[in-house]
Amino acid sequence: MGVKVDAARSEDFPEVFILLGQLWPGRVLDEKAIHRVYLHNLDSEMKKYYVARGENGLVGFMTLHVITNLWAQGCLLQIEELVVNEAYRGQGVGRQMIDQALALGEERGCCTVEVTSAFHRAEAHRFYESCGFKKAAYHFIRE
C-alpha cells in the first residue's frame, strides 16, 4: 500500500475530522471548535500536524507537540493524537507515522517521546509497546 506521511494542510480538515471521530468514538465533537484549533495550530512551531495520504485520501492523522520539560530535563515530544483509519490498521501506516514523529523529535533535539492512550485502547497499547514505548504513568484529566 502506497502511503506517504507529510505535513497536514488546511484543506485536509474534513478528512481529519472523520478520523478524529474514529479516535474518540462516542465523544460529541464540535466541528467548528476543532476546526478553529486545527487552523490555529497549523502555523505553530511547537505543534505539528501530519497526515498519512493513501491513494484514496487520508488514512491517518497525528498531532505532535514539542515542549521543554523539567521531568525530561530538556526537550520532550508529545504525540497528542495518532489515529489510523480502521480499514488500514495493521498495514504499517501507524509505524510510518511513529517514524515521522521520532524523526521530528531527533531533529528538534528531544530526549524523550511520550504518547497518551485511553485505557480501553488495548490494541493501541500493544502497538506502542511494539514501537518501543513503555507504560510509565496514569494520565489524569478534569473537565
C-alpha positions in Angstrom: 0.0 0.0 0.0 1.5 3.3 -1.0 1.1 5.8 1.9 3.1 9.0 2.3 3.3 10.8 5.6 3.6 14.5 5.3 2.6 17.8 6.8 -1.2 18.4 7.1 -2.8 21.3 5.2 -5.9 23.4 5.9 -7.8 21.6 3.2 -7.2 18.2 4.9 -9.5 19.2 7.8 -12.8 17.4 6.6 -10.9 14.1 6.4 -9.0 14.7 9.6 -12.3 15.4 11.4 -13.7 12.0 10.3 -10.5 10.3 11.6 -10.9 12.1 14.9 -14.4 10.5 15.2 -12.7 7.1 14.9 -10.2 8.1 17.6 -12.8 9.3 20.0 -15.9 7.2 19.4 -18.9 8.2 21.4 -17.5 11.7 22.1 -19.5 14.6 20.9 -17.2 16.6 18.6 -17.8 20.3 18.0 -16.6 20.6 14.4 -16.3 24.4 14.4 -14.3 24.5 17.6 -12.0 21.7 16.4 -11.5 23.5 13.1 -10.5 26.7 14.8 -7.9 24.9 16.9 -6.7 23.0 13.8 -6.2 26.2 11.8 -4.5 27.9 14.7 -2.0 25.1 15.2 -1.1 24.7 11.5 1.1 27.8 11.9 2.7 26.8 15.2 6.4 26.0 15.6 5.6 23.9 18.7 2.7 21.8 17.3 2.9 19.8 14.1 0.1 18.0 12.3 1.0 15.1 10.0 -1.3 13.0 7.8 -0.8 9.7 6.1 -2.0 10.1 2.5 -3.2 7.0 0.7 -4.4 6.6 -2.9 -8.0 7.5 -2.0 -7.4 10.2 0.6 -6.2 10.4 4.2 -5.7 7.2 6.1 -4.0 8.6 9.2 -3.5 11.8 11.3 -1.1 12.7 14.1 -0.5 15.7 16.3 3.0 16.3 17.8 3.8 18.9 20.4 7.4 19.9 21.2 8.0 21.3 24.7 10.8 21.9 27.1 10.1 19.9 30.2 11.7 19.6 33.7 10.9 15.9 34.0 12.5 15.2 30.6 15.4 17.5 31.6 15.2 19.1 28.1 13.1 18.8 25.0 10.1 16.4 25.1 8.0 15.4 22.1 4.4 14.5 22.9 2.3 12.5 20.5 -1.1 14.0 21.3 -3.3 12.3 18.7 -2.5 9.4 16.5 -5.2 7.7 14.5 -5.2 5.3 11.5 -8.4 4.7 9.7 -9.9 1.4 10.9 -9.7 -0.1 7.4 -5.9 0.5 7.2 -4.8 -0.7 10.7 -2.2 -3.4 10.8 -0.7 -2.4 7.4 2.3 -0.3 8.6 0.7 3.1 8.5 1.0 3.7 12.2 4.6 2.6 12.2 5.3 5.2 9.4 3.7 7.9 11.5 5.7 6.9 14.6 8.9 7.0 12.4 7.9 10.6 11.4 7.4 11.5 15.0 10.8 10.1 16.0 12.5 12.0 13.1 11.0 15.3 14.2 12.0 14.6 17.8 15.5 13.9 16.8 15.6 17.0 14.5 14.4 19.1 17.5 16.8 17.5 20.0 14.1 15.9 22.1 15.5 13.4 24.6 12.1 11.8 25.3 9.0 11.0 23.3 5.7 10.2 25.1 2.2 9.2 24.0 -1.1 9.0 25.9 -3.6 6.4 25.1 -7.0 5.7 26.7 -7.4 2.6 28.9 -9.9 0.9 26.5 -7.5 1.1 23.5 -5.7 -2.2 24.2 -4.7 -2.7 20.6 -3.1 0.8 20.5 -1.2 -0.1 23.7 0.2 -3.2 22.1 1.2 -1.2 19.0 3.0 1.5 21.1 4.8 -1.2 23.0 5.9 -2.9 19.7 7.4 0.6 18.8 9.5 0.6 22.0 7.3 2.6 24.3 6.8 1.6 27.9 3.8 2.2 30.2 5.0 4.8 32.6 2.1 6.8 34.2 -1.5 7.4 34.5 -3.0 10.5 32.8 -5.5 12.4 34.9 -7.9 15.0 33.5 -10.6 17.2 34.8 -13.2 19.0 32.7 
